[in-house]
Amino acid sequence: MAVIKTIDLVGVSTESWRDAAHKALDEATKTLRNVEGFTVMETSALVDGAQIAEYHTTVRIRFRISR
């Protein structure tokens, strides 16, 4: 029987929400095995004046538990 675990991460980028999601996935795969996918839960940004300073993407990473 398979068990899937999830964790939520927030990726941060000065380029785009897509890049922020990639950064979260890259970091997750450094320490997690069997990553199967992720869901974008939320996007947000920090603003400096009239410009976006940082893009934030909250992702829910799914990975299969192995014994």
Chimera marker file (.cmm) of the C-alpha trace (Angstrom):
<marker_set name="trace">
<marker id="1" x="0.000" y="0.000" z="0.000" r="1" g="1" b="0" radius="0.5"/>
<marker id="2" x="1.339" y="3.463" z="-0.922" r="1" g="1" b="0" radius="0.5"/>
<marker id="3" x="1.283" y="6.526" z="1.281" r="1" g="1" b="0" radius="0.5"/>
<marker id="4" x="1.759" y="10.015" z="-0.101" r="1" g="1" b="0" radius="0.5"/>
<marker id="5" x="2.981" y="12.814" z="2.181" r="1" g="1" b="0" radius="0.5"/>
<marker id="6" x="2.784" y="16.537" z="1.435" r="1" g="1" b="0" radius="0.5"/>
<marker id="7" x="4.699" y="19.586" z="2.577" r="1" g="1" b="0" radius="0.5"/>
<marker id="8" x="4.065" y="23.236" z="1.792" r="1" g="1" b="0" radius="0.5"/>
<marker id="9" x="6.928" y="25.467" z="0.664" r="1" g="1" b="0" radius="0.5"/>
<marker id="10" x="7.172" y="29.058" z="-0.516" r="1" g="1" b="0" radius="0.5"/>
<marker id="11" x="9.572" y="29.691" z="-3.381" r="1" g="1" b="0" radius="0.5"/>
<marker id="12" x="10.927" y="33.220" z="-3.775" r="1" g="1" b="0" radius="0.5"/>
<marker id="13" x="12.204" y="34.843" z="-6.978" r="1" g="1" b="0" radius="0.5"/>
<marker id="14" x="12.930" y="38.277" z="-8.370" r="1" g="1" b="0" radius="0.5"/>
<marker id="15" x="12.043" y="36.995" z="-11.873" r="1" g="1" b="0" radius="0.5"/>
<marker id="16" x="8.565" y="35.411" z="-11.884" r="1" g="1" b="0" radius="0.5"/>
<marker id="17" x="6.037" y="33.219" z="-10.072" r="1" g="1" b="0" radius="0.5"/>
<marker id="18" x="7.080" y="30.335" z="-12.317" r="1" g="1" b="0" radius="0.5"/>
<marker id="19" x="10.729" y="30.752" z="-11.312" r="1" g="1" b="0" radius="0.5"/>
<marker id="20" x="9.681" y="30.864" z="-7.644" r="1" g="1" b="0" radius="0.5"/>
<marker id="21" x="7.856" y="27.529" z="-8.068" r="1" g="1" b="0" radius="0.5"/>
<marker id="22" x="10.938" y="26.010" z="-9.709" r="1" g="1" b="0" radius="0.5"/>
<marker id="23" x="13.104" y="27.193" z="-6.819" r="1" g="1" b="0" radius="0.5"/>
<marker id="24" x="10.776" y="25.575" z="-4.280" r="1" g="1" b="0" radius="0.5"/>
<marker id="25" x="10.848" y="22.295" z="-6.224" r="1" g="1" b="0" radius="0.5"/>
<marker id="26" x="14.639" y="22.427" z="-6.620" r="1" g="1" b="0" radius="0.5"/>
<marker id="27" x="15.080" y="22.888" z="-2.874" r="1" g="1" b="0" radius="0.5"/>
<marker id="28" x="12.607" y="20.117" z="-2.021" r="1" g="1" b="0" radius="0.5"/>
<marker id="29" x="14.355" y="17.573" z="-4.236" r="1" g="1" b="0" radius="0.5"/>
<marker id="30" x="17.659" y="18.186" z="-2.430" r="1" g="1" b="0" radius="0.5"/>
<marker id="31" x="16.333" y="16.421" z="0.686" r="1" g="1" b="0" radius="0.5"/>
<marker id="32" x="13.189" y="14.510" z="-0.357" r="1" g="1" b="0" radius="0.5"/>
<marker id="33" x="13.090" y="11.264" z="-2.312" r="1" g="1" b="0" radius="0.5"/>
<marker id="34" x="10.250" y="10.114" z="-4.549" r="1" g="1" b="0" radius="0.5"/>
<marker id="35" x="8.804" y="13.558" z="-5.314" r="1" g="1" b="0" radius="0.5"/>
<marker id="36" x="5.820" y="12.940" z="-7.601" r="1" g="1" b="0" radius="0.5"/>
<marker id="37" x="4.444" y="16.413" z="-8.205" r="1" g="1" b="0" radius="0.5"/>
<marker id="38" x="3.168" y="19.610" z="-6.698" r="1" g="1" b="0" radius="0.5"/>
<marker id="39" x="0.156" y="21.896" z="-6.658" r="1" g="1" b="0" radius="0.5"/>
<marker id="40" x="0.412" y="25.671" z="-6.760" r="1" g="1" b="0" radius="0.5"/>
<marker id="41" x="-1.602" y="26.826" z="-3.771" r="1" g="1" b="0" radius="0.5"/>
<marker id="42" x="-1.085" y="30.589" z="-3.933" r="1" g="1" b="0" radius="0.5"/>
<marker id="43" x="0.927" y="33.320" z="-5.586" r="1" g="1" b="0" radius="0.5"/>
<marker id="44" x="1.774" y="36.679" z="-4.069" r="1" g="1" b="0" radius="0.5"/>
<marker id="45" x="4.342" y="39.426" z="-4.392" r="1" g="1" b="0" radius="0.5"/>
<marker id="46" x="6.229" y="42.047" z="-2.435" r="1" g="1" b="0" radius="0.5"/>
<marker id="47" x="6.063" y="45.531" z="-3.915" r="1" g="1" b="0" radius="0.5"/>
<marker id="48" x="8.679" y="48.277" z="-3.768" r="1" g="1" b="0" radius="0.5"/>
<marker id="49" x="7.186" y="51.543" z="-4.985" r="1" g="1" b="0" radius="0.5"/>
<marker id="50" x="5.295" y="50.663" z="-8.152" r="1" g="1" b="0" radius="0.5"/>
<marker id="51" x="7.425" y="47.605" z="-8.991" r="1" g="1" b="0" radius="0.5"/>
<marker id="52" x="7.276" y="43.966" z="-7.967" r="1" g="1" b="0" radius="0.5"/>
<marker id="53" x="10.350" y="43.294" z="-5.814" r="1" g="1" b="0" radius="0.5"/>
<marker id="54" x="9.786" y="39.573" z="-5.118" r="1" g="1" b="0" radius="0.5"/>
<marker id="55" x="7.475" y="36.899" z="-6.461" r="1" g="1" b="0" radius="0.5"/>
<marker id="56" x="6.274" y="34.281" z="-3.949" r="1" g="1" b="0" radius="0.5"/>
<marker id="57" x="4.727" y="30.961" z="-4.973" r="1" g="1" b="0" radius="0.5"/>
<marker id="58" x="3.316" y="28.607" z="-2.343" r="1" g="1" b="0" radius="0.5"/>
<marker id="59" x="3.448" y="24.990" z="-3.502" r="1" g="1" b="0" radius="0.5"/>
<marker id="60" x="2.286" y="21.723" z="-1.937" r="1" g="1" b="0" radius="0.5"/>
<marker id="61" x="4.918" y="19.095" z="-2.754" r="1" g="1" b="0" radius="0.5"/>
<marker id="62" x="3.766" y="15.432" z="-2.942" r="1" g="1" b="0" radius="0.5"/>
<marker id="63" x="6.152" y="12.568" z="-2.303" r="1" g="1" b="0" radius="0.5"/>
<marker id="64" x="5.735" y="8.839" z="-1.797" r="1" g="1" b="0" radius="0.5"/>
<marker id="65" x="6.816" y="7.367" z="1.550" r="1" g="1" b="0" radius="0.5"/>
<marker id="66" x="9.250" y="4.467" z="1.184" r="1" g="1" b="0" radius="0.5"/>
<marker id="67" x="10.340" y="2.092" z="3.920" r="1" g="1" b="0" radius="0.5"/>
<link id1="1" id2="2" r="1" g="1" b="0" radius="0.2"/>
<link id1="2" id2="3" r="1" g="1" b="0" radius="0.2"/>
<link id1="3" id2="4" r="1" g="1" b="0" radius="0.2"/>
<link id1="4" id2="5" r="1" g="1" b="0" radius="0.2"/>
<link id1="5" id2="6" r="1" g="1" b="0" radius="0.2"/>
<link id1="6" id2="7" r="1" g="1" b="0" radius="0.2"/>
<link id1="7" id2="8" r="1" g="1" b="0" radius="0.2"/>
<link id1="8" id2="9" r="1" g="1" b="0" radius="0.2"/>
<link id1="9" id2="10" r="1" g="1" b="0" radius="0.2"/>
<link id1="10" id2="11" r="1" g="1" b="0" radius="0.2"/>
<link id1="11" id2="12" r="1" g="1" b="0" radius="0.2"/>
<link id1="12" id2="13" r="1" g="1" b="0" radius="0.2"/>
<link id1="13" id2="14" r="1" g="1" b="0" radius="0.2"/>
<link id1="14" id2="15" r="1" g="1" b="0" radius="0.2"/>
<link id1="15" id2="16" r="1" g="1" b="0" radius="0.2"/>
<link id1="16" id2="17" r="1" g="1" b="0" radius="0.2"/>
<link id1="17" id2="18" r="1" g="1" b="0" radius="0.2"/>
<link id1="18" id2="19" r="1" g="1" b="0" radius="0.2"/>
<link id1="19" id2="20" r="1" g="1" b="0" radius="0.2"/>
<link id1="20" id2="21" r="1" g="1" b="0" radius="0.2"/>
<link id1="21" id2="22" r="1" g="1" b="0" radius="0.2"/>
<link id1="22" id2="23" r="1" g="1" b="0" radius="0.2"/>
<link id1="23" id2="24" r="1" g="1" b="0" radius="0.2"/>
<link id1="24" id2="25" r="1" g="1" b="0" radius="0.2"/>
<link id1="25" id2="26" r="1" g="1" b="0" radius="0.2"/>
<link id1="26" id2="27" r="1" g="1" b="0" radius="0.2"/>
<link id1="27" id2="28" r="1" g="1" b="0" radius="0.2"/>
<link id1="28" id2="29" r="1" g="1" b="0" radius="0.2"/>
<link id1="29" id2="30" r="1" g="1" b="0" radius="0.2"/>
<link id1="30" id2="31" r="1" g="1" b="0" radius="0.2"/>
<link id1="31" id2="32" r="1" g="1" b="0" radius="0.2"/>
<link id1="32" id2="33" r="1" g="1" b="0" radius="0.2"/>
<link id1="33" id2="34" r="1" g="1" b="0" radius="0.2"/>
<link id1="34" id2="35" r="1" g="1" b="0" radius="0.2"/>
<link id1="35" id2="36" r="1" g="1" b="0" radius="0.2"/>
<link id1="36" id2="37" r="1" g="1" b="0" radius="0.2"/>
<link id1="37" id2="38" r="1" g="1" b="0" radius="0.2"/>
<link id1="38" id2="39" r="1" g="1" b="0" radius="0.2"/>
<link id1="39" id2="40" r="1" g="1" b="0" radius="0.2"/>
<link id1="40" id2="41" r="1" g="1" b="0" radius="0.2"/>
<link id1="41" id2="42" r="1" g="1" b="0" radius="0.2"/>
<link id1="42" id2="43" r="1" g="1" b="0" radius="0.2"/>
<link id1="43" id2="44" r="1" g="1" b="0" radius="0.2"/>
<link id1="44" id2="45" r="1" g="1" b="0" radius="0.2"/>
<link id1="45" id2="46" r="1" g="1" b="0" radius="0.2"/>
<link id1="46" id2="47" r="1" g="1" b="0" radius="0.2"/>
<link id1="47" id2="48" r="1" g="1" b="0" radius="0.2"/>
<link id1="48" id2="49" r="1" g="1" b="0" radius="0.2"/>
<link id1="49" id2="50" r="1" g="1" b="0" radius="0.2"/>
<link id1="50" id2="51" r="1" g="1" b="0" radius="0.2"/>
<link id1="51" id2="52" r="1" g="1" b="0" radius="0.2"/>
<link id1="52" id2="53" r="1" g="1" b="0" radius="0.2"/>
<link id1="53" id2="54" r="1" g="1" b="0" radius="0.2"/>
<link id1="54" id2="55" r="1" g="1" b="0" radius="0.2"/>
<link id1="55" id2="56" r="1" g="1" b="0" radius="0.2"/>
<link id1="56" id2="57" r="1" g="1" b="0" radius="0.2"/>
<link id1="57" id2="58" r="1" g="1" b="0" radius="0.2"/>
<link id1="58" id2="59" r="1" g="1" b="0" radius="0.2"/>
<link id1="59" id2="60" r="1" g="1" b="0" radius="0.2"/>
<link id1="60" id2="61" r="1" g="1" b="0" radius="0.2"/>
<link id1="61" id2="62" r="1" g="1" b="0" radius="0.2"/>
<link id1="62" id2="63" r="1" g="1" b="0" radius="0.2"/>
<link id1="63" id2="64" r="1" g="1" b="0" radius="0.2"/>
<link id1="64" id2="65" r="1" g="1" b="0" radius="0.2"/>
<link id1="65" id2="66" r="1" g="1" b="0" radius="0.2"/>
<link id1="66" id2="67" r="1" g="1" b="0" radius="0.2"/>
</marker_set>
